[in-house]
């Protein structure tokens, strides 16, 4: 497995304003050759199943903002692997709810103008004598997912959860890496979480020589990245 950058839950256009600079700095420092986005690239607040904030952009405007936000990411990471998150799939899910045939829906790589990216529900990448399986979410327990799947796993989705767990079997050592997110924590799109004492954990992951690590994006008093690369 080539040295890998793992990025989850940016919820564009509501990503942290320093997210890309941070990812590029991590990529450069550790010479990471591949990139996997672990889902919820797009927020799509305007078409969600939950209550909408009327002060936020409508569906057309939000889609334009997402595409604009994605352009520099596609240029910087042109061959990225992407796991489809629950927010990324909102349009497909809404179509299913209202009985619209799947053939009538534009695929997400075309919708978001990311045709060079490989979008899938999961990515399975060889890693030494076993594999790492990337999915947006494995459920609430990354350790349970690792043991049930019998291989190393990486996930995002939870924003305020982040950890690495290990297990040794008779054949190999496994890991489970739970990523946080790279959102703008105080954005109105995330007001549903503002009363939760558990705040979003801003970080990315790396896998080098089969070893995972979490790298925090530390912020200053103004909420900007400190420019430190852990």
C-alpha positions in Angstrom: 0.0 0.0 0.0 1.4 3.4 -1.0 1.6 6.1 1.7 -1.9 7.3 2.0 -3.7 10.5 3.1 -7.2 9.9 4.6 -9.6 12.8 4.8 -13.2 12.6 6.0 -16.3 14.8 6.3 -15.7 18.2 4.8 -19.3 18.9 4.1 -18.6 21.4 1.3 -19.3 24.2 1.0 -19.1 24.3 4.8 -15.5 23.0 5.1 -13.0 24.7 7.3 -11.3 27.5 5.4 -7.8 26.1 6.1 -8.7 22.4 5.3 -6.9 22.3 2.0 -3.8 24.0 3.2 -3.6 21.6 6.1 -4.1 18.5 3.8 -1.4 19.7 1.4 1.0 20.4 4.2 0.5 16.9 5.6 0.8 15.3 2.2 4.1 17.1 1.6 5.6 16.4 5.0 4.9 12.7 4.9 5.3 12.2 1.1 1.8 10.7 0.9 1.2 9.3 -2.6 -2.5 8.3 -2.6 -5.6 10.0 -1.2 -8.8 8.5 0.1 -11.7 10.8 1.0 -13.9 8.9 3.5 -17.2 10.5 2.5 -19.5 13.4 3.1 -17.5 15.5 0.6 -20.8 17.5 0.0 -23.2 18.7 2.7 -26.4 19.1 0.6 -28.1 20.7 3.5 -30.8 22.1 1.1 -32.0 18.6 0.2 -31.6 16.8 3.5 -34.4 15.0 5.3 -34.0 17.3 8.3 -35.2 20.8 9.0 -33.7 23.4 6.7 -32.1 26.7 7.8 -33.8 29.3 5.7 -30.8 31.6 5.8 -28.6 29.0 4.0 -28.4 28.7 0.1 -31.1 27.0 -1.8 -30.4 23.7 -3.7 -29.2 25.3 -6.9 -27.0 27.8 -5.2 -25.6 25.2 -2.8 -24.7 22.9 -5.7 -22.8 25.8 -7.4 -20.9 26.5 -4.2 -20.0 22.8 -3.8 -18.7 22.6 -7.3 -16.6 25.8 -6.9 -15.2 24.5 -3.6 -14.2 21.2 -5.1 -12.3 22.6 -8.1 -9.0 23.2 -6.3 -9.3 19.8 -4.5 -9.7 17.9 -7.8 -6.7 19.8 -9.2 -4.6 19.0 -6.1 -5.8 15.3 -5.8 -6.7 14.3 -9.3 -6.9 10.5 -8.8 -8.5 10.4 -5.4 -10.5 7.4 -4.2 -13.8 8.6 -2.6 -16.3 6.7 -0.3 -19.9 7.8 -0.8 -21.2 9.3 2.4 -24.8 9.6 3.7 -24.8 13.3 2.7 -23.2 12.6 -0.7 -26.0 10.2 -1.5 -28.9 12.5 -0.5 -30.1 13.2 -4.0 -30.2 9.4 -4.8 -32.0 8.8 -1.5 -34.5 11.5 -2.2 -35.1 10.1 -5.7 -35.7 6.6 -4.2 -38.2 8.1 -1.7 -40.2 9.7 -4.4 -40.0 6.8 -6.8 -37.8 8.5 -9.4 -35.9 5.8 -11.4 -32.2 5.6 -10.8 -31.6 5.9 -14.6 -32.9 9.5 -14.4 -30.4 10.6 -11.8 -26.9 12.0 -12.8 -24.1 10.0 -11.2 -22.4 11.9 -8.4 -19.0 12.2 -10.1 -20.7 14.1 -13.0 -23.0 16.0 -10.7 -20.1 17.4 -8.7 -17.8 17.6 -11.7 -15.3 15.2 -10.2 -15.0 12.7 -13.1 -11.4 11.9 -12.3 -12.3 10.7 -8.8 -13.2 7.1 -8.1 -16.5 7.2 -6.1 -17.6 3.9 -4.5 -19.4 2.7 -1.4 -16.2 1.2 -0.2 -12.6 0.9 -1.3 -10.5 -2.2 -0.6 -6.7 -1.6 -0.7 -4.1 -4.3 -0.3 -1.8 -3.6 2.7 1.0 -6.2 3.2 -0.6 -9.6 3.9 -4.1 -8.2 4.4 -6.3 -5.3 3.2 -7.6 -2.0 4.5 -11.3 -1.4 3.8 -12.4 2.2 3.7 -16.1 3.1 4.2 -17.8 6.3 5.3 -19.3 4.6 8.3 -19.1 1.1 9.9 -21.5 2.0 12.7 -20.8 3.4 16.1 -17.9 1.1 17.0 -14.8 1.0 14.8 -13.4 -1.9 16.9 -16.5 -4.0 16.4 -16.3 -3.3 12.6 -12.6 -4.3 12.5 -13.3 -7.6 14.3 -16.4 -8.5 12.3 -14.8 -7.7 9.0 -11.6 -9.5 9.9 -9.4 -6.8 8.3 -8.2 -3.3 9.0 -10.9 -0.6 8.5 -11.1 3.2 8.2 -14.2 5.3 8.7 -15.5 8.8 9.3 -19.1 10.1 9.8 -19.2 10.8 13.5 -17.3 14.2 13.6 -16.7 14.1 17.4 -15.3 10.6 17.5 -11.7 9.8 16.6 -9.4 6.9 17.6 -7.2 4.1 16.5 -7.7 0.6 17.9 -5.7 -2.6 17.3 -6.3 -6.3 17.5 -3.9 -9.2 17.1 -5.3 -12.4 15.5 -3.5 -15.7 15.0 -2.4 -14.5 11.6 -2.0 -10.7 11.6 -2.4 -7.4 13.4 -5.4 -5.4 12.5 -6.3 -1.7 13.0 -9.4 0.4 13.0 -9.0 4.1 12.4 -11.9 6.4 13.1 -11.4 9.9 11.6 -13.0 13.1 12.8 -13.8 15.8 10.2 -12.6 19.1 8.5 -15.8 21.2 8.8 -16.2 24.8 9.9 -17.5 23.9 13.4 -19.5 27.1 13.9 -21.2 27.1 10.5 -25.0 27.4 10.7 -25.4 24.1 8.8 -24.1 22.4 12.0 -26.4 24.1 14.5 -28.0 20.7 15.3 -24.8 19.9 17.1 -24.1 23.2 18.9 -25.5 22.1 22.3 -23.5 18.9 22.3 -20.6 19.1 24.8 -18.6 16.9 22.4 -17.2 19.2 19.8 -16.0 18.2 16.3 -12.5 16.8 16.1 -10.6 18.3 13.2 -8.1 15.9 11.8 -6.9 13.7 9.0 -5.3 10.3 9.0 -2.2 8.8 7.3 -1.2 5.2 6.6 2.5 4.7 6.0 4.1 1.2 5.9 0.8 -0.2 7.1 0.8 1.9 10.2 -2.1 4.4 10.8 -1.8 7.7 12.6 -4.2 10.6 13.3 -3.0 14.1 12.7 -4.9 17.0 14.4 -5.5 20.3 12.7 -4.9 22.6 15.7 -6.7 26.0 15.7 -5.8 29.3 17.3 -8.1 31.6 19.2 -9.6 32.9 16.0 -10.4 29.4 14.8 -7.7 29.4 12.1 -5.2 26.6 11.6 -2.0 27.3 13.5 0.1 26.2 10.5 1.7 23.4 12.7 1.9 20.0 11.0 1.9 17.3 13.7 
